Amino acid sequence: MLRLHAGEVMLAAAHNYDLQAARDAGMATAFVRRATEHGLNQKTDLEPASDWDIRVDDFIQVAQRLTAEPLAPPTGLNRNVPPTGTRAIEEPQQYLA
């Protein structure tokens, strides 16, 4: 579909088993910690289980590591508003998925 080789793709995920599968397929890997994804009593995927290419606490840090530039944190979480710098979209339902 995208016509990319596995080595040109990175999987960013909170699940070590998904990252292992991506690595086995030849992809780069980024572990993004989500310690309460399954509630306060989560017991798995609290820490990276391997030497993934990137190990961070959020997706902003993934972007910073990929661009080597500090990024401003998001200013709002209203998913009905298109991102800054894009044209207005007449069907805001697209942002509710």
C-alpha positions in Angstrom: 0.0 0.0 0.0 2.7 2.5 1.0 5.4 0.7 -0.9 7.9 1.0 2.0 10.3 -1.6 3.1 10.1 -2.7 6.7 13.4 -0.9 7.5 11.7 2.4 6.5 9.0 2.0 9.1 8.8 2.4 12.8 6.2 0.9 15.2 5.5 3.1 18.3 3.6 1.0 20.8 3.2 0.4 24.6 3.2 -3.4 24.2 6.5 -5.2 24.2 5.1 -8.2 22.3 4.0 -5.9 19.4 7.4 -4.3 19.4 9.1 -7.7 19.2 7.0 -8.7 16.3 7.9 -5.4 14.5 11.6 -5.9 15.2 11.4 -9.5 13.9 9.8 -8.1 10.7 12.7 -5.6 10.3 11.0 -2.4 11.6 12.4 0.2 13.9 10.8 0.3 17.3 9.6 2.9 19.9 8.4 1.9 23.3 5.9 4.5 24.6 5.1 3.9 28.3 1.4 3.8 29.2 1.6 2.6 32.7 -2.2 3.0 33.4 -3.6 1.9 30.0 -5.4 -1.0 31.7 -6.0 0.8 35.0 -4.0 1.4 38.1 -3.4 -2.3 38.7 -1.6 -2.9 35.4 1.1 -5.4 35.8 2.5 -5.7 32.2 4.3 -3.4 29.8 5.3 -1.0 32.6 8.9 -0.9 31.3 10.6 -1.7 28.0 11.5 -5.3 27.9 14.3 -4.9 25.3 16.6 -2.4 23.9 14.0 -0.8 21.6 15.3 2.0 19.3 13.4 4.6 21.3 12.1 4.4 24.9 10.0 7.3 26.0 7.0 8.3 28.1 4.8 9.9 25.4 4.4 10.5 21.7 5.7 14.1 22.0 9.0 12.6 23.1 8.9 10.2 20.1 8.6 13.1 17.8 11.4 15.0 19.6 13.7 12.0 19.2 12.9 11.6 15.5 13.3 15.3 14.7 16.0 16.1 17.3 14.0 19.3 18.0 12.0 20.2 21.1 8.3 20.4 20.3 5.7 22.4 22.1 3.2 20.3 23.9 -0.3 20.2 22.5 -2.4 23.2 23.5 -5.8 21.5 23.5 -7.4 18.2 23.2 -10.6 19.3 21.4 -10.8 16.5 18.8 -13.5 18.4 16.8 -11.0 21.1 15.8 -8.6 20.4 12.9 -4.9 20.7 13.7 -3.4 24.2 13.4 -2.1 24.9 9.9 -4.7 22.8 8.1 -7.7 23.9 6.2 -11.1 23.7 7.9 -12.9 20.5 7.4 -16.6 20.6 6.9 -17.2 17.1 8.4 -15.8 17.4 11.9 -17.0 13.8 12.6 -13.7 12.7 11.1 -12.0 13.8 14.3 -14.3 11.8 16.6 -12.9 8.4 15.5 
